[in-house]
């Protein structure tokens, strides 16, 4: 009996030991630069255990039974990597440096993308990286974030000039852009081909076109979340780029070099880019009918310092200064300046399944526009300024493939808007407000079959003394590994108003104000109900289907509905500032769908997007289509790389968009405004010309379409140096797309004509 009991105890102990589990966590870095490798699959061979790295290179494989395993990393663009690890009672912590490969591993690339689609809900979100952006025609030497955004489903651009993007029925003020957690108020230049970001400072960007989770708040349409690189931790590197319209310089390197066994490293990255298009266009584009050539000037500066620990923790300090100026002497002068400084951190406790992230930043934006028709001498017609701080702290807890997030966020900003009319100066009081929010989010992954991602945000607007509870939900059901159904939705709010004019055929200027209690606004919503608060609010619902049934091909189909239950806009019925309410309530909705098809095999990349959408707004008097309501939008992108090491590349992009709505001019009449009081000579004084508008947005501009083509040739010099020559053609068949119409003179300013670019890029 005793022997049997001892045998039973030994057997039970063996079973319990075999059931013992622990966690394998670590980081994956690029061996040449020390940069984190995000969204990279890490698996234990011959087992169902594995994980995918996050954007910071972190991975965590939970509940691994004790034993010896072969850990493998296979990722596109890198050599395969294996390591034998012993999983015991303690947490296993690893740091892996993987080497870039010159061999293109197309099958591995497709597998990695599929793994990410299976493990993330990814409804109404597109992730892009410098690799994807490099497929665009290199206008002005290098592809650009702004150019690539315009080919994404659900995003509408007003064209080559103006730099305004509308995302699934939302206006620019309803889009939030975060740069390493910092709010950037205007990320696009007046010439819509360029953003403020150098492509090579970007690590990745997630574009949420609707239905985003509770980790984001304060905007009611979309979020663009950009993460930047840390800078090369191994050696000094960079690039010099020069084209016929501008120049870029980037320099990165170690301050404390990353070495095996060293606990810390420090690196920096500096970037500067600017345009001299106004000067060079007079030489290269003499056929452009403008005495100032193409009068676009900008200068963008960015810098970052990173202190990184061996265990994955890191601390960043960064700052930027972006400037833009347009000088159409005959019709418009416009300029803005945007600057900011900030710091963020990632803390990775050694023996815990937890990471902690935080950001504190301050940014400031000033914009001015001068319309000669309404200019007060020595003054700008319109001026706006907005700026402030944002702070967030997030705790992430990992349980197997599931993740629990808890965060707190605070945003404090001030706004100022003033303008000059032919009757004098008008200024809105400068306003200060602080918004505080708390959010919870949980992603439950059931055997990579069902993903459930509920989240909840509690937003408190101090200036309005209003609490806004905002539940949100995302789901994905993997019917098979190649067919996936997904959905997302939620409630959203914001305390931010843009002042625009319906008198403009195309809007160039946005004045920024908050919506405090003293804001003069109509008392009732268009449906006759009294608003419960002064927030702008919306509700989203998105349903999608992902198909990978064809080899090397991915298809994404999404339908969406956005209900804008409360919107604030300028009272278009205001007569000479005599009305009591300067602003009014509107309501509206946006709905539609899009289909995107991507084919990628070896050097061939094809991307096609068709979007169908309707946008409607309703005020107390009329239901109308706003001036960004584009019914049909088509983008076709093709890229082919060939030759030894794929050193040759040809890129093409064609865009078609049906015409935007605009309000037609019905009649003109003479107008006299007394300036000298009772002594005015009314009989001999000169009159001004004024106009009467037709019904709101009943006209449509002509359809927009444009073809761009680019060519690249790269020369490799040793292991670390390369020179790339590029040339590109914009608006190849020189189609005249309308940009701006002056109401008084009827002068039409067109979008960019046929232009050619050439440049050289040296990387070291």
Buried (B, 14 or more C-beta within 10 A) or exposed (E): EEEEEEEEEEEEEEEEEEEEEBBBBBBBBBBBBBBBBBBBBBBBEEEEBBBBBBBBBBBBBBEBBBEEBEBBBBBBBBBEBEEEBEBEEEBBBBEBBBEEBEEBBEEBBBBBBBBBBBBBBBBBBBBBBBEBBBBBBBBBBBBBBBBBBBBBBBBBBBBBBBBBBBBBBBBBBBBBBBBBBBBBBBBBBBBBBBBBBBBBBBBBBBBBBBBBBBBBBBBBBBBBBBBBBBBBBBBEBBBBBBBBBBBBBBBBBBEEBBEEEEEEBBBBBBBBBBBBBBBBBBEBBEEBEBEBBBBBBBBBBBBBBBBBBBBBBBBBBBBBBBBBBBBBEEBBBBBBBBBBBBBBBBBBEEEEBBBBBBBBBBBBBBBBBBBBBBBBEEBBBBBBBBBBBBBBBBBBBBBBBBBBBBBBBBBBBBBBBBBBBEEEEEEBEEBEBBBBBBBBBBBBBEEBEEBBBBBBBBBBBBBBEBEBEBEBBBBBBBEEEBEBBBBBBBBBBBBBBBBBBBEBBBBBBBBBBBBBEEBEBBEEBBEEEEBEBBBBBBBBBBBBBBBBEEEBBBBBBBBBBBBBBBBBBBBBEBEEEEEEBBBBBBBBBBBBBBBBBBBBEEBEBBBBBBBBBEBBBBBBEEEBBBBBBBBBBBBBBBBBBEEEEBBBBBBBBBBBBBBBBBBEBEEEEEEEEEEEEEEEEEEEEEEEEBBEBEEBBEBBBEBBBBBBBBBBEBEBEEEEEBBBEBBBBBBBEEBEBBBBBBBBEEEEBBBBBBBBBBBEBBBB
